Amino acid sequence: MKFADTVLRVTYTRSAFQIPGDDSVRINLDSDIALIREDALDEDRPCRDPTDWHRRDIDDPGEEYPFPHVRKGEISRFPYAVLEIKTSQREHVSSNGNTTTNSSDPQWVSDLMKSHLVKEAPRFSKYAHGVSVLFEAYVNLLPFWLSEMDEDIRRDPQKVYEEQEQKAMSKANHPYKALEQQPIWKVLERAIDALVANGDLKASTAREYVIGFLAKSISEAGFTPVSELRTSGKTIHVIEVQEQTHEVDAA
Protein backbone atom coordinates (compact mmCIF):
# COMPACT_ATOMS: atom_id res chain seq x y z
CA MET A 1 0.00 0.00 0.00
CA LYS A 2 1.32 3.43 -0.95
CA PHE A 3 0.66 6.59 1.04
CA ALA A 4 0.76 10.14 -0.31
CA ASP A 5 2.93 12.51 1.66
CA THR A 6 3.50 16.26 1.64
CA VAL A 7 6.78 17.23 -0.03
CA LEU A 8 6.39 20.75 -1.45
CA ARG A 9 4.75 24.08 -0.69
CA VAL A 10 4.39 26.82 -3.31
CA THR A 11 3.73 30.36 -2.12
CA TYR A 12 3.10 33.39 -4.32
CA THR A 13 1.26 36.68 -4.50
CA ARG A 14 -1.53 36.61 -7.09
CA SER A 15 -3.08 39.58 -8.86
CA ALA A 16 -6.17 38.68 -10.90
CA PHE A 17 -7.66 40.74 -13.72
CA GLN A 18 -11.03 40.33 -15.45
CA ILE A 19 -13.65 42.64 -16.88
CA PRO A 20 -16.77 42.38 -14.66
CA GLY A 21 -19.39 40.22 -16.35
CA ASP A 22 -17.02 39.16 -19.14
CA ASP A 23 -14.96 35.96 -18.78
CA SER A 24 -13.60 35.96 -22.35
CA VAL A 25 -10.18 37.01 -21.00
CA ARG A 26 -8.93 36.17 -17.50
CA ILE A 27 -5.41 37.04 -16.36
CA ASN A 28 -3.45 35.90 -13.30
CA LEU A 29 -0.11 37.43 -12.40
CA ASP A 30 1.85 35.46 -9.79
CA SER A 31 4.88 37.14 -8.22
CA ASP A 32 7.17 36.53 -5.22
CA ILE A 33 7.13 32.81 -6.01
CA ALA A 34 8.83 30.58 -3.45
CA LEU A 35 9.10 26.79 -3.66
CA ILE A 36 9.70 25.24 -0.25
CA ARG A 37 10.40 21.66 0.77
CA GLU A 38 7.85 20.14 3.15
CA ASP A 39 9.20 16.59 3.24
CA ALA A 40 10.75 14.31 5.82
CA LEU A 41 12.62 12.13 3.33
CA ASP A 42 15.96 12.68 5.07
CA GLU A 43 15.52 11.08 8.50
CA ASP A 44 18.67 12.78 9.81
CA ARG A 45 17.61 16.24 8.65
CA PRO A 46 13.86 16.35 8.03
CA CYS A 47 12.32 19.61 6.77
CA ARG A 48 9.36 19.12 9.11
CA ASP A 49 8.30 16.99 12.05
CA PRO A 50 7.80 13.48 10.57
CA THR A 51 4.68 13.11 12.69
CA ASP A 52 3.10 16.26 11.24
CA TRP A 53 1.74 16.68 7.71
CA HIS A 54 3.40 20.06 7.07
CA ARG A 55 6.16 22.28 8.40
CA ARG A 56 5.05 24.95 10.85
CA ASP A 57 8.09 27.24 10.96
CA ILE A 58 6.90 29.20 7.93
CA ASP A 59 3.38 29.51 9.33
CA ASP A 60 4.51 31.82 12.13
CA PRO A 61 3.27 35.45 11.99
CA GLY A 62 5.68 37.65 10.05
CA GLU A 63 7.11 34.77 8.02
CA GLU A 64 6.70 35.84 4.41
CA TYR A 65 8.63 36.09 1.15
CA PRO A 66 11.58 35.81 0.78
CA PHE A 67 11.52 33.52 3.87
CA PRO A 68 15.10 34.31 4.98
CA HIS A 69 15.02 31.79 7.82
CA VAL A 70 14.46 28.75 5.61
CA ARG A 71 17.65 26.75 5.29
CA LYS A 72 19.57 26.70 2.00
CA GLY A 73 18.61 23.70 -0.10
CA GLU A 74 15.06 23.74 1.26
CA ILE A 75 13.85 26.72 -0.80
CA SER A 76 14.02 27.92 -4.38
CA ARG A 77 12.97 31.48 -5.19
CA PHE A 78 11.68 31.70 -8.74
CA PRO A 79 13.40 34.69 -10.41
CA TYR A 80 10.44 35.80 -12.52
CA ALA A 81 6.71 36.42 -12.26
CA VAL A 82 4.30 34.06 -14.01
CA LEU A 83 1.60 35.52 -16.25
CA GLU A 84 -1.29 33.21 -17.08
CA ILE A 85 -3.82 34.28 -19.72
CA LYS A 86 -7.02 32.29 -20.16
CA THR A 87 -9.30 33.00 -23.10
CA SER A 88 -12.64 31.47 -23.96
CA GLN A 89 -14.71 31.29 -27.13
CA ARG A 90 -17.16 34.12 -27.61
CA GLU A 91 -20.54 33.69 -29.31
CA HIS A 92 -22.05 36.41 -31.48
CA VAL A 93 -25.68 36.49 -32.53
CA SER A 94 -26.27 38.30 -35.83
CA SER A 95 -29.36 40.31 -36.78
CA ASN A 96 -30.84 37.30 -38.60
CA GLY A 97 -30.55 35.11 -35.51
CA ASN A 98 -27.52 33.08 -36.59
CA THR A 99 -24.94 32.33 -33.91
CA THR A 100 -21.22 32.31 -34.71
CA THR A 101 -18.33 31.43 -32.41
CA ASN A 102 -15.15 33.47 -32.37
CA SER A 103 -12.28 31.33 -31.07
CA SER A 104 -9.48 33.78 -31.90
CA ASP A 105 -7.75 35.75 -29.15
CA PRO A 106 -8.22 39.52 -28.91
CA GLN A 107 -5.56 41.43 -30.83
CA TRP A 108 -4.10 42.97 -27.68
CA VAL A 109 -3.58 39.49 -26.19
CA SER A 110 -1.78 38.33 -29.35
CA ASP A 111 0.36 41.48 -29.34
CA LEU A 112 1.26 40.96 -25.69
CA MET A 113 2.25 37.32 -26.21
CA LYS A 114 4.52 38.32 -29.11
CA SER A 115 6.09 41.25 -27.28
CA HIS A 116 9.39 41.45 -25.41
CA LEU A 117 7.50 41.80 -22.13
CA VAL A 118 6.85 38.07 -21.77
CA LYS A 119 8.60 34.77 -22.46
CA GLU A 120 6.19 32.01 -23.40
CA ALA A 121 6.58 28.70 -21.56
CA PRO A 122 3.87 26.27 -22.70
CA ARG A 123 2.57 23.87 -20.03
CA PHE A 124 4.67 25.57 -17.33
CA SER A 125 3.88 24.41 -13.80
CA LYS A 126 5.13 26.00 -10.59
CA TYR A 127 4.73 22.67 -8.78
CA ALA A 128 6.58 20.67 -11.44
CA HIS A 129 9.36 23.27 -11.35
CA GLY A 130 9.63 23.07 -7.58
CA VAL A 131 9.82 19.28 -7.54
CA SER A 132 12.41 19.32 -10.33
CA VAL A 133 14.78 21.79 -8.67
CA LEU A 134 14.39 20.61 -5.07
CA PHE A 135 14.01 16.86 -5.63
CA GLU A 136 16.08 16.35 -8.77
CA ALA A 137 17.37 12.96 -7.58
CA TYR A 138 13.79 11.67 -7.47
CA VAL A 139 12.73 12.99 -10.91
CA ASN A 140 13.26 10.87 -14.03
CA LEU A 141 12.25 13.49 -16.61
CA LEU A 142 12.98 17.18 -16.09
CA PRO A 143 10.77 19.84 -17.71
CA PHE A 144 12.12 21.48 -20.87
CA TRP A 145 12.21 25.00 -19.42
CA LEU A 146 14.86 24.12 -16.82
CA SER A 147 17.56 24.36 -19.50
CA GLU A 148 16.55 27.99 -20.08
CA MET A 149 16.64 29.11 -16.46
CA ASP A 150 20.26 30.29 -16.71
CA GLU A 151 19.30 32.54 -19.61
CA ASP A 152 18.27 36.11 -18.78
CA ILE A 153 14.93 36.49 -20.56
CA ARG A 154 14.72 40.24 -19.94
CA ARG A 155 15.02 42.37 -23.08
CA ASP A 156 16.38 45.87 -23.57
CA PRO A 157 13.45 48.01 -24.83
CA GLN A 158 15.61 50.05 -27.21
CA LYS A 159 17.11 46.94 -28.78
CA VAL A 160 13.65 45.40 -29.12
CA TYR A 161 12.38 48.56 -30.83
CA GLU A 162 15.25 48.46 -33.32
CA GLU A 163 14.60 44.76 -34.03
CA GLN A 164 10.91 45.44 -34.60
CA GLU A 165 11.70 48.25 -37.02
CA GLN A 166 14.06 45.98 -38.92
CA LYS A 167 11.46 43.21 -39.05
CA ALA A 168 8.83 45.64 -40.29
CA MET A 169 11.14 46.70 -43.13
CA SER A 170 11.95 43.07 -43.95
CA LYS A 171 8.27 42.15 -43.93
CA ALA A 172 7.45 44.94 -46.34
CA ASN A 173 10.33 44.16 -48.70
CA HIS A 174 10.82 40.39 -48.55
CA PRO A 175 11.12 38.58 -51.92
CA TYR A 176 8.24 36.14 -51.32
CA LYS A 177 5.33 38.63 -51.43
CA ALA A 178 3.76 36.77 -54.38
CA LEU A 179 3.37 33.63 -52.24
CA GLU A 180 1.62 35.26 -49.28
CA GLN A 181 -1.87 34.72 -50.70
CA GLN A 182 -1.37 31.04 -51.42
CA PRO A 183 -2.99 28.51 -49.01
CA ILE A 184 0.37 26.86 -48.34
CA TRP A 185 1.61 30.12 -46.78
CA LYS A 186 -1.05 30.04 -44.06
CA VAL A 187 -0.41 26.34 -43.38
CA LEU A 188 3.32 26.91 -42.90
CA GLU A 189 2.73 30.07 -40.87
CA ARG A 190 0.51 28.23 -38.37
CA ALA A 191 2.91 25.28 -38.20
CA ILE A 192 5.93 27.48 -37.47
CA ASP A 193 3.97 29.54 -34.92
CA ALA A 194 3.04 26.30 -33.13
CA LEU A 195 6.64 25.05 -33.09
CA VAL A 196 7.90 28.36 -31.69
CA ALA A 197 5.10 28.49 -29.09
CA ASN A 198 5.90 24.92 -27.93
CA GLY A 199 9.59 25.70 -27.60
CA ASP A 200 10.50 23.19 -30.33
CA LEU A 201 11.88 25.90 -32.62
CA LYS A 202 13.75 29.14 -32.05
CA ALA A 203 13.43 31.52 -34.98
CA SER A 204 16.13 34.18 -35.34
CA THR A 205 15.43 34.83 -39.02
CA ALA A 206 12.44 36.97 -40.01
CA ARG A 207 9.37 34.72 -40.18
CA GLU A 208 8.45 35.83 -43.73
CA TYR A 209 11.79 34.60 -45.09
CA VAL A 210 11.41 31.20 -43.44
CA ILE A 211 7.81 30.71 -44.58
CA GLY A 212 8.56 32.08 -48.04
CA PHE A 213 11.56 29.81 -48.57
CA LEU A 214 9.59 26.72 -47.49
CA ALA A 215 6.57 27.68 -49.60
CA LYS A 216 8.78 28.26 -52.64
CA SER A 217 10.63 24.97 -52.11
CA ILE A 218 7.39 23.00 -51.73
CA SER A 219 5.89 24.61 -54.83
CA GLU A 220 8.99 23.92 -56.89
CA ALA A 221 8.98 20.29 -55.74
CA GLY A 222 5.56 19.80 -57.30
CA PHE A 223 3.37 19.97 -54.19
CA THR A 224 0.26 21.98 -54.94
CA PRO A 225 -2.62 22.76 -52.56
CA VAL A 226 -5.65 21.69 -54.58
CA SER A 227 -8.57 21.72 -52.13
CA GLU A 228 -9.74 22.41 -48.60
CA LEU A 229 -11.72 20.18 -46.28
CA ARG A 230 -13.70 21.66 -43.42
CA THR A 231 -14.39 19.57 -40.34
CA SER A 232 -15.37 20.61 -36.81
CA GLY A 233 -14.93 24.24 -37.76
CA LYS A 234 -11.30 23.78 -38.76
CA THR A 235 -9.85 24.02 -42.24
CA ILE A 236 -7.59 21.22 -43.44
CA HIS A 237 -5.49 21.89 -46.51
CA VAL A 238 -5.00 18.94 -48.82
CA ILE A 239 -1.76 18.91 -50.78
CA GLU A 240 -1.44 16.82 -53.90
CA VAL A 241 1.78 15.66 -55.50
CA GLN A 242 1.77 16.25 -59.23
CA GLU A 243 3.78 13.50 -60.84
CA GLN A 244 6.10 14.53 -63.65
CA THR A 245 6.39 12.03 -66.49
CA HIS A 246 9.43 12.08 -68.75
CA GLU A 247 9.37 10.33 -72.09
CA VAL A 248 12.61 8.98 -73.50
CA ASP A 249 12.99 7.82 -77.09
CA ALA A 250 14.70 4.46 -77.30
CA ALA A 251 17.50 4.29 -79.81
C-alpha positions, 0 to 999 in steps of 0.5 A, spaced: 500 500 500 502 506 498 501 513 502 501 520 499 505 525 503 506 532 503 513 534 499 512 541 497 509 548 498 508 553 493 507 560 495 506 566 491 502 573 490 496 573 485 493 579 482 487 577 478 484 581 472 477 580 469 472 585 466 466 584 470 461 580 467 465 578 461 470 571 462 472 571 455 479 574 458 482 572 464 489 574 467 493 571 473 499 574 475 503 570 480 509 574 483 514 573 489 514 565 487 517 561 493 518 553 492 519 550 499 520 543 501 515 540 506 518 533 506 521 528 511 525 524 506 531 525 510 531 522 517 537 525 519 535 532 517 527 532 516 524 539 513 518 538 518 516 533 524 515 526 521 509 526 525 506 532 522 503 533 515 506 540 514 512 544 516 510 549 521 516 554 521 513 558 515 506 559 518 509 563 524 506 570 523 511 575 520 514 569 516 513 571 508 517 572 502 523 571 501 523 567 507 530 568 509 530 563 515 528 557 511 535 553 510 539 553 504 537 547 499 530 547 502 527 553 498 528 555 491 525 562 489 523 563 482 526 569 479 520 571 474 513 572 475 508 568 471 503 571 467 497 566 465 492 568 460 485 564 459 481 566 453 474 562 452 470 562 445 465 568 444 458 567 441 455 572 437 448 572 434 447 576 428 441 580 426 438 574 422 438 570 428 444 566 426 450 564 432 457 564 430 463 562 435 469 566 435 475 562 437 481 567 436 484 571 441 483 579 442 488 582 438 491 585 444 492 578 447 496 576 441 500 582 441 502 581 448 504 574 447 509 576 441 512 582 445 518 582 449 514 583 455 513 576 456 517 569 455 512 564 453 513 557 456 507 552 454 505 547 459 509 551 465 507 548 472 510 551 478 509 545 482 513 541 477 518 546 477 519 546 484 519 538 484 524 538 479 529 543 482 528 541 489 528 533 488 532 532 482 534 525 484 527 523 485 525 525 478 526 521 471 524 526 466 525 534 467 521 539 464 524 542 458 524 550 461 529 548 466 535 548 460 533 555 459 533 558 467 540 560 466 538 565 460 536 572 462 529 572 458 529 580 460 530 584 453 532 591 452 526 596 450 531 600 445 534 593 442 527 590 441 524 597 438 530 596 433 529 589 431 521 590 430 523 596 425 528 591 422 522 586 421 517 591 419 522 593 413 523 586 412 516 584 412 514 589 407 520 588 402 521 580 402 522 577 396 516 572 397 510 577 397 507 573 391 506 567 395 503 570 401 496 569 398 497 562 397 494 557 401 500 553 403 503 560 406 497 560 411 499 552 413 506 553 414 505 560 418 501 556 423 505 550 423 511 554 425 507 559 430 506 552 433 513 550 433 515 556 436 510 556 441 511 549 444 519 551 444 520 546 439 523 551 434 527 558 435 526 563 430 532 568 429 530 569 421 524 573 419 518 569 419 516 571 412 523 569 409 522 562 413 515 561 410 517 564 403 523 559 402 519 553 405 513 555 400 517 556 394 521 549 395 514 546 396 511 549 390 517 547 386 517 540 388 511 539 385 506 539 391 500 543 390 494 545 394 488 543 390 482 543 395 480 544 402 476 540 407 472 543 413 471 539 419 469 541 426 470 548 424 477 547 422 480 548 415 484 542 413 489 543 406 490 537 402 496 537 398 497 533 392 503 531 388 503 532 381 507 526 378 512 529 372 512 524 367 518 524 362 518 520 355 525 517 352 525 515 345 529 508 345 535 508 340 
